[in-house]
Amino acid sequence: MPDSPIRGDGFTIHSLFGQFQFRLDPYQREYSWGRKDVKALIDDLARHFTEDWSPRHERRDVADYRPYFLGPFVYYRDKEYAALVDGQQRITTLHLLLMHLRRLALSADRPEYRNDIAALERLIAGVTFGDRAYAIQDDKRTVVLDMIYEDKPFALPADAGPSVANLYERSQEIDSLLPEAIRDEALPLFIHWLLNRVCLVGINANDRRQGWEIFETMNDRGMQLGPADLLKSFLLRKAGNRDNLPRLGDAWSTMLTTLGTRIPQVATRFFQALLIGQYAENVDEADDIIVSFHGWVQEHHQRRLGLANPPDFARFIERNLVRLSSRFVTLHHATQVLEPGLEAIFYNSRNEIDQMPFLLAVLRPDDSDAQFRDKARLVANYLDLVFVRRAVNNKMRKSEELYLDTFPLIPELRRAADLDEISKSLGRRSFETDVDFTGVKQYGLRPDNHSQVRYLLARLTSFVEVESGRPNEIFRYLDMKEPFEVEHVWADKFDRHQPEVKTEAVFRVQRNRLGALLLLRKSHNASYQDAPFEQKVEWYRGQNHLAASLHEATHQRNKPFTDGVVKRYQLGKLFHPVRRFDMAAIELRQQLYERLCEIIWDPKRLGFTPPSTTTVPAPPVPVATARRTRAHYGGVTVARLLKIGAFGVAEELILTYKGNQYRASINNDGQIELESGEIFDSPSPAAITVTGKSTMNGWSAWKVNREGKAVPLFDVRADALARGLLEGTA
């Protein structure tokens, strides 16, 4: 049998970047993937990797991990290059990821990572006539790729094209999208899994014309049945007969029309959220629904969905799916605009919280519009409250953590009979919690929490504006395309504050504390540059009230502000002007921001019923959820090492960077506490905070004294694993 004239070959990431140097076909569109696209790819990779990974595994164990298929790409040979016709977005993003993993491996400063780094470098770029030649050849991108590769400061040129600008923006976000375990503990294993167990299929066209014919055929012709079509076929086959089949088909079409076609994958999102919200009992089941919701329904329709007879299936289509699809559309619309009463849905969307399963868990097909909105409002408010509380306590690295840790709430919400039970359930969880807003006392800006700090400042600023009688501009504050950014009241001038702060480390921490930050228009912020506070405070007068409140005139001539905010909420001791913005002023503002948080996110204000003294405690986290959460975010923590005696309470940690020495200690809860008072659950954020670097492996950077030698926490962790001391601990 003759070989096919068009070949499709499988490639691992290692063979893909090892065999090809790509160039972009002239007709290729710009590199256009946004944050959500990159996040979706990294989340998929991280999820599949962590399902097999264990902290006890070695590099060689990766060979037994399940492979992961990333789809096809189309190319044709053009001299020494492989010209990409389709697949640029994925391959460009993978190239960025390889460079970022190299940077993480370098920052770990571990001798045993040398071969891992070398493996990445061979794939990222070769050498042509003495110059670095990146795996994707494009002269316009070389400058920004050099910056990423060499980890140097970079100012995007004003005339940078769309691809170059987007490439730079995505490169700045990858670190925040990777789970912490992958950034340090599991880094070498993830590198080898990515290189050797992640695969693509390359379709080799003979020339450009044939490449585009293949591309068009793959995208425009031969439409295959999707998951929604397969679910429809199953449900109608089980429910239909000659009499009702046309009616049920019309009902299905009505549902799809309601959902609309303008939102990509909207039907899939609806079915996944509905099934998880109303039927899944744990994260494992939720993952199965994400992978194949139509398959899950076929397997569990009788036992879990209660669909046994044809009338059950007909009712499920006409009552559950059709009615709740319209509710889903309303909820999705609320993620895009500020819907009165449903504002928290918009906020959660901006914080990338997977909220739809929680919202659909409480809904019933027969709910009135008022009941539907009240239920959705309560659940969205609760998720927003949990997000902010965790953020200010440095317990919110990725929004997916909230979904995983809060998942046990879904079955509880599902069982709530009415709005009153929902309010009581959320009230109990709101008031009986181990995190509140006391974390604001030490909260501040770090390289890895910029979006959270901006969100918090936006909410505080908007609250003060609205209570002062001004329009609510929160939509603009949170829109990343709008010209607002975080303003440091202290200019980046250590010498101005040295007599008070003594060291650059203390200066950096104080300058980045929440109380020393504002949210201002970008144009105004840029114009202030390095001006001292005494000059900037005059400019702040014309800005939002949170900024203007630093000037005494705002308190003298602005009755809507003084009556609507200061007096109404009894903030006179905290909300007053300052003549000199020193550490005492920062501390005062820190207390003010803490109090504003308590007011804005007061559980009673959000509609939750306080628990009585006889309230039954919240149910424990199911085993499946706890296991999956650990898998996603690492199994070895400082707290666990403290528990087994690998560390001692109050033991000193030392980090040396660029000739400066930073100190911290381990507190009773197994957290890392800096000299300035900030508390972290993990070493890496603590290292980033004191050094100001955008990324740093804290397990390698922080060291403890062992018999007169400075030993990295990395080695303490490795020793505990090797000796089996962590078996059975959690």
N, C-alpha and C positions, 0 to 999 in steps of 0.2 A: 504494500500500500504506500503510495507516495506521501511525502511529508506535506503538511499544510503550508501554503505560501505565506500565511500570516501566522506567526508564532506567539504563543503566550508562555512566558517562563516565570517561575517562582524565584523571588529574591528575599533573603533576609536583609535587614537594614545594613548589616556588615557587607554583604555582597553587593547590595545596591550602590552604596557610596564608595565601595572599594573598586568596583568595576567601571563605573561611569563618571565622567565629568559632564555635567549637564549644561546646556544652554537653553534659553527660552526661545521658543518659536516666535517669529515676529508677530504672529496673530494672537499670541497669548495675552490675556487680560492682565492687569496689574495685580501684584500681590495684595489681596483685599481682605484676607481673613481678619475678623475683629476679635476682641477679647473672648467673646462667647464661643467662637469657633475654636480658638486655641484651647480654651478651658475644656470644651467638650472632648477634644482629642486627648489632652493630658489626663482628664478624669477617667477616660476609657482605659488608657494605658496603665494608670495607677491602680485602677480597680482590678484589672486582670492580673497585674503583677502581685498585688498584695493578697489576692485570694490564695496564692501558692507560697508566698514568702513567710519565713519565720526568722526571728532574730538569731536563731541557732544555726541557720544554714550557712554553708560556705559557697564560694563562687561555683564550684563544680556541681553543686546541687541544682543550679539553674538549668542544667541540661535536661532535667526531668520536669521542668515547669511546662504547663500547657502553652502551645503556640497561640499567637493572636494574629488574625488576618486583617490588614488595613485597607484592602481593596485593590483595584487595578489602576494602572497608569498607562498612558499611550505615548510612545516615542518613536522616532526614526533616527537612523544613523546619519550624521552629517560630518564627514571626515572623522576627526578624533573625538567629536562630541556626540552626546545623545540629546537630540532636540526634543524637549518636552512639549507635547501637544495637549495632554490632559494629565493633571496630577500635580501641577506647580504648587498649589496651596499647601497640600499635605507635605510634599517633599521639602519645600522651603521651611515650613514649620519644624519638620524633623531636623533639618540642618541647624536651625536656631537652637533646638533642644540639645543637640550634640554639643554645641559650643557652650551652652550653659552648664551641662553636666561636667564638661572639662573644667570650667571655672570652679565649680563646687569641689571637684576632686583636688584641684590645686590648692584651694583655700583650706582643705582638710589638713594639708601638710603632713601626710602620712607616707613614709617610705614605701609601704606595701602597695600604694596606689600608683606607683610609677608605670607599671604595665597597663593599668586601666587608662591612664592619661594618654599613653602612647597609642593605645588602640583607638581612642577617639581622635587623636590628632591626625592619624593617617587617613581618616575618613572625612574629616572636616576640610582639609586642604592638602594639596600636594605642592610641589615646587616646579616652576617652569622658568628656565633661564635665570635662576637665582631668586625669583619672586614667588611669594605665596600665591597659589592658584586655588581658589575655593571650589568646592564640589559643584556649586552652581555658578557658572561664569556669567557675570554681568558687571561691566565696568562701573555702571552707575551705583552699584551696591557696595563696591569694594571699600569705600571710606567707612561706611557704617559697620560693615563686617569686621574691618580691622579694629574698630573701636570695641566691638563686642568681644572679639578674640583676645585682644590685649588688655581688656578690662580697664580702659582709660576713660577719663571724662570726655564728654562729647557734646558739642552744640550743633543741633541739626541746622544745616544751611537753610537760608530763607527760600532758596530756589529748589529745595529737595523735591523730587517727584513723588507721586502718591505711593509707589512701591517702597521707596527708600524711607519715607516718613513712617509708613505703616510698619515696615520691618523694624525700625528703631523702637516704635511704641510697643510692639509685641515683645521685643527682646527685654524691655524693662518690666514686663509683667510675669514672665515665666516663673521667676523665683516664687512669687506669691501664690502661684497656681499649683506648685508641687507640694504634696504632703511633706511634713517635716521629716518623717522617717526616711523618705526617699532622698531628702537633701543631706542626710548625714548617716544614720544607722544602716540603711539598706542601700546606700549609694552605689557601691561597687557591684552588688548583685543586680540592681536595676539596670546599670550600664550594660552588663553582659546579657541580661534578659532582653533588653531593647535591641541590642546588636544581633543577637542570635536566635531569638524566639519570636520576634515580630516580623511579619512577612507581607510582601506585596506581590502582585502579579503584573509583570510588564508585558504589554502587547506591542510587539515590534512591527511597525508598519514599514513598507518599503520606501516611502517618501512622504513629503509633507501632505500632498493631496490625499493619499490613502490614509494617512494619520487622521486628517479631518473627517474623512468619510467614516472611519471607525468611531471617532468621537461623536459624530452626529447620530450614528446608528445606536450607540450606547445610551445616548441621552434623549433621543426624539422618537425612536421607533421600538416596536415590539414591547409595549408596556406590559409588565408582568403584574400578577396579582400581588398587592401589598398586604400587610397584616390586617388592615381594616377590611379589605375585601374577603380575606380568609375567615375573619370573624363573622362577617355578614353571611357568608355561605353556610357556615356551621349553624348559626342561630336560626336563619330562615328555614334551613332543612329540618331542624328539630321542631320548629313552631308551625311550619306552613302546611296548608292543604289547599285544595282547589278554591275554597271560599275565601280564606284570609290571606293567601300569599300576595295578591296584588296590593291589599291594604297594608301589609307589613312592609312590602317593598317601597310603597309610597312613604311610610313612616320613616324608613331608613334614609330615603332621599331627603325628606324634610329635615332630619337630623344633620345630614352633611351640609345641606343648604344653610342651616342655622350656624353651623360651625364655620362655614365659609372656606374659601380656597386661598385667600390672600395671606393667611398665616401659615408659614411652612410647617408641615408635619402636625397641624393642629389636631386632626382626628386621632393620631397616635398619642399625642400628649393627653388628650381628653380621656381615651380609654385607659391609658396607664394610670393617670391620677385617680380616675373613678374606681378602678379595680383595687389599687393600693389603699385608697382612702376608705372604701366600704367593705373590703374583704381580707386584705393581707393582715396576718397576725404578727409577722416579724420581718426583719430586714431581708432575710434570705428569700422569703416569699416575694417581697417587693422587688428584689433583684431578678427573680424568675419572671415576674410580670414585665419588667423593663425589657428583658431579653426577648420574650415571646408572649405577649399578652393573649393572643388568640390561642396559642397552644395551652396556656395556663387555664383558660376558660374551658377548653375542651376536656382537660384532665380533671378539673375541679367543679364543673358546673352543677353537679348534683349535691355533693357533700358540702361545698362552701357557698355556692350561690343559691342553693335551694331550687334549682331548675331541674325538675323531674319529668313533667308532662308538657305536651305542646302548649297548653294555655299559660304555663309558667314562662316559657320562652317568649310567647307573644306579649305577655304582660311586661317582661323585662325590656323588650324593644320599645314598646309604645309608651310605657310609663317611666321606667328608669332612664333609659338612654335618651329618648326624645326630650323629656322634661328637663333632665339635668344638663343636657347639652346647651340649652339656652342659658342656664345658670353659669356654666363654664365660660361661655362667651362674655357674659357680664363681668365675671372675675378677671378674665384675660384683659378686657378693656380697662379695668381698674389698675392693671399693672403698667399701663401706658400713660394714663392721665390721672389727675387727682380727682377721684370720684368722692363727692361729699359723703361722709360716713364710712368710706372704705379707704381712707388715705393710707392706712397701714399696709394695705396690699401693694400700693405703689412703692412705699418705702422698702418693703421686703423684696420686691422685684429689683430695686436698685442695689440691694445688698446681696443679690443672687441667692436668695433663700428659696429652696424648693418647697413652696408653700401649698401648691394645689392639692396634694393628697390630704393634708390637714384640713383644708377648707371644705373639700368634698366629703370628708368623713362625717361631718355634722349635718349635711343636707339630706332632706327627704323630698321625694318627688312632689308631695302634696303641700310643701311649705308655701305659705303666702309670701309675697314680695317682701313684706316687713320682716317676717320670720327669717327669710333667707338672708337679708342684709344684716340683721342683728347678729345672727350666728356667725356669718363671715367676718363681721367687724370684730367680734370678741376673739375669734381664733387668730386673725391677723394681728390684732393688738398684742396678744400673748407672744407670738413669735417675734414681733418687734421688741418687746420688753426683754425676752430672753437673750436676743441677739445683743442688745446694748449692754445689758448686765454682764454678759460674758466678755464682750469687747473691752469694757473698762477694767475688767479684772485680768486682762491678758490671757483669756481662755478661748479666744475666737481666732484661730489661725486661718481656717477656711470655713466658708458657709456650710459646706457639706457636713462639718462636724455637728452643726446644730441639727440638721436633718437626722443624722444617725443617733445622736444622743437623745433627741426628743421623740424619736419614733414611737416609743411605748405609749405616748399620748394618743396616737391615732386610734387604737382599739378602745381606749377609754372614752374618747370623744364619740366614737361610733355608738357606744352603748348609752350615751346620754339621751334621755327621753325628750327633753325640751330645753328651751333657752335657760331656764333657771338652773337645771343640772349642769349645763355647760358653764355657766357663770360660776357656780360653786366649785366645779372641778378645776377650772383655771385659777380661781381664787385660792384654792388650797395650794396649788403648785406655785403660785406667785408669792404667797406669804410664807410658805414653808420651804425655803430655799437656802442653799449654802453660799449664794452670791447675791450681793446687793450693790449699792452705789458707793460703798466706802472705798472701792478700788479707784474711784476718780481722784482720790487724794494724791496718788502717785502716778496717775495716768498721763501719758504724753505721746508725742509723735516719734515713730521709729520708721526705718526704711520699709518695714514690712506691714505697716498698718495705716498707710496714708489714706486709703479709701474709708476706713472706719472713722478716723479722726475727722475727715471732711464731713462725713455723714453726721457725726455728733455735733460739730460746729454748725452745720446747716440747720439741724433741728433746734438747737439752742437759739441761734440767730432768728430763725423764723418765729419761734414762740414769742420772743421778746417783741419782735416787730408786730405780730398780730395782736398781742395783748396791749400794744401801744396804739392800736387803731390803724395800723398800716396794712397794705395788701399782703397776702401770703405769697411769697416768691420762692417757696421751697422747691418748686419744680425747676426753677432756674438755678438754684443753689446746687441741686443734685445732678443737673445735666452736665456731663463731662465736656460737652461742646460749648457750654456757656462760659463766658470769661470771668469765672470766680476761682480763687485759689486760696490756700492757707497762707496767712500772713504771720510772720514772726515779729512780735513787738520788739524783741531784742534783735538788733542787726548782728550779723555774723562777725563781730569784732570782740574777740576775747579780751584785748587790752583795756577796753572801756570798763569791764566788769571784774577784772582780775583782783583788785583789792578785796572784793566781796566773795567771789567764788573760789579764789585761790588756784584751782587747776582747770585745765581745758576740759577734762572729763566732766567735772561738776558744771562748768559753763554750758557744755553741750546738753546735758540732761535738763538743766534749768531752762535753757532757751527753748527746748522742745516740750516742756510741760504744757498741758492743756490750757492752763491759766495764762500762759504767755502767747497764746495763739488766737487769731481772729479769722473770719472769712470775709474777704474783700474782693472787689472786682480786680481782675488781673491787670488791667491798665493802670489802676491806682496803685496796686501793690508794686508793680514794676517801677513806677515813678518815685516811690519812696526810697528805693535802693538802700543805702547804708545810713540814712538820716537818723539822728538820735531821737529818743522818745519825745523829748521836749518839743521837737519840731513836728514829729509825726502826729502827736496828739491833737494838734490844731487841724490837721487834715482829717483825722478820724471823726471830727465833729460832723462832717457832711456825709458820713457813711451810715450804716445800719446802727440801731440803738445799742447793740452789744459792744460795738467799737466806740461809738460816740459817748457811751457812759463813762469812759475814762477821763473825759473832759468835764470840768465843773459846770460849764454853761448848760450842759444837757440836763443837769439836775435842778437848775435854777429857772429855766425858761421852757420847759417841756412838760406841761401838766399831764397830757395823755400817757407819757412814760412814767412819771413819778407816781401818778394815781393808779394807772392801769397795771403797773408791774411792781414798782418798789413798795408802795403802801399796801396794795391788794394782797401781795404774797409775803409781806413782812420781811423784806430784804434790805432794809435800811442799813443793817450792820455789815452787809456784804457788798451791796451794790452802791458804791460811792466812788467819786473820782480820786485819782492819785496824782501827786505832783512829781513823784520820782518813781519810775517803774523798776524797783529793785526786787530782791528775792522775797521780801515781805509782801510786796504788791502782787507778785506771782502767786504766793501762797493764799492771799486773800481772794484772788480771782479763781484759784483752784477750788476753794470752799464755795464760792458763788456758783461755779459750774456744777459742783456736786449737788448743791441745793436745787438748782434748776432741773437737773436730771430727776431728782426725787419728785419734783412737782409734775413734770411732763409725763413721766412714766409711773405715776402713782397708781397702783393696782385698782384702787377704788375709782379713780378718775377714768380708768380704762374700761370700767364696767364689770369688774370682778367682785364677787361676793367674798368677804373675808371669812376664813374658816372659824367655826366654833371650837371651843376647847375640847370637844369630844370628836372632832373630825378624824376619820380613819386616815392614816398616812397614805401617801401616794404609793401605788403598787411598784414593786421593784422592777428593774430593767430585765426583760427576758434574756435568757442565756444567749440565744442566737444574736440578739442585737449587741450585747456586750462583746461577744467574740468578734463580730464583724467590725465594730468600732476599733478594737485594738489592732485588728489586722490593717485597717486603713491608716492608722496614725502611730503605729509602732508599739511594741510590747515592753520596752525597757525605758523606764523613766527614773529621774533622780529620786522621786518618792519611793519607788520600788527598791532602789539600791540602798536608800536609807533604812527601809524596813528590814532588810536582810543583814544590815550592819556593815555594808561596804563603805558607807559614809557615816559620820557622826553629826549629831545636831550641833550647830554653830561652827562646824568645820570651815576653815577658811579656803576660799578659791582665789587663785591669782591668774591674771591674764596679762601678757606682755605684748604690746603692739607698738611698733615704731618708736621704741625706746621708752614708752610710757607703761607704767604698771597699774593695773586696775584690780581692785579687790571686791570680793563678795563673800557671802556665807550661806550655808544651808540652814533653813529655819525648821521649826518643829514639824511642819507639814511637808517637808521634802521639796520646798521651793527654793529657788536661788534669789537671794536678797542682796541688791547692790548697796554700796555705802550711802547712796543718795535716797534709799528707801524703796525703790522700785522692786517689785516682786514678779518672778517669772517661773512658770512650771518647767521650762526647758532651757538648756544652756545656750542654744543658738540665738534666740531673741535677746537674751541678756548680753551676749557678746556683741551683737549688732548695736545695741543701745549704747554701750560704753565706748565703742570704737568709731561709730558713725559709718562703718562700711555697709554697703547695700546687702551683702550676704557674707556670712561667716559660719563655719562649722564650730559651734561652741563646745562640742564634745572633745574636739582636739585642742581648742584654744584655751579653755579653762583647765587649770592644773591644781592638784592637791599635793601636799607634802606626804611622802611615804618613805620613812627611814632616811630622811635627809635629801631625798630626790624629789624633783617636781614631776609628778606623773599625770599625764592627761586623763581626763574623765573617760575618754575613749578606752584607755587601757584598763581602767577600773571596771568598766562595763564588760569588756571582753573577758577579763579574768573571772567575773561573776558568772558569765555564761558558760565559760569553759569548765568551771567547777560545779556546774549544775545547781548553783545557789538560787536561781530564779525559778526553778521548777515548782509549779503549783502556786506561785505568788501572783498577785494581780494588783 
